[in-house]
Amino acid sequence: MRYVVGYTPNERGADAVALASALARAQGAQLDLVYVVKKGVPHAAQDVGQDAGHVGAGEQAVLDAQREGLSLVPEDVSVEFHVRQAESFAAGLIEAAVEYHAGLIVVGAASSGLFKRHTVGSVANALLHASPVPVALAPRGYRRTEAVTRLTLAVGQRMGADAAIDVAIAAAQRRGAPLRMVSLVELDAEGDSGEVVNAAHIHANTVLTEASHRLPDGHNVSVEVAHGRTIEECIDDLEWDDGEIMIVGSSRLAEKNKLFIGSTANKVLRALPVPMVVIPRDYERVDSP
């Protein structure tokens, strides 16, 4: 099992490495730190030693990034560092994920965001509209490297999102992590609020029943319905563990086997205090996050 980590030698890169390490520890995965350079830009091989003679600024930048990136990974996590040439950072990460048969791409939030909140930068935005594998987004300032302690799955209010459900159940089963099913209900939605909340409870419990049948006896699995006037209020209505991640599915508008984050997931992302993993529509997992 391999996870591709979009690495740059800055705060965003450190956030991505921390989240990837937490996920790798929970799932027994290898990390592939990928440093992307523009096509045609000279760069040094990763095994250039101290006696290799003079290296240019571009080569030295790669060597510095390798040293800094690898130093952030805990000793018990297997890791490799790669340099790839690509037209864009997102393209390089997607190409690497396909080549390595990775189960996940991990990136950090934009540097301009609020601390411990998500701001979707150009790289994350490109991945959320094109990646054929799940994408994990670390909130700004994320530094936890201990193994993930709980998975929360956003089940929505309608049937579907089977790919996200499958990934969440498989990930929870692999390492025995507790799984929480959450339905978010905006009370200003059309229709009677009581009926909307009741429908959300029914659907969430339907998904819970399915998950319970697929998980080992005694596995910790639960369901919650959070409601408020806005999605942000719904998120605030829930309790979040420090070691938690949230899993959501792509919009139904997404192309088959591609990501496309819908308006509700986008609102969730901007209010969420924990990492989010987005699963492509109809995704057939290589390995779950």
Summary of the structure (lengths in Angstrom):
residues: 289
radius of gyration: 19.5
end to end distance: 9.4
largest distance: 73.2
contacts: 1020
relative contact order: 0.16
helix: 35%
strand: 21%
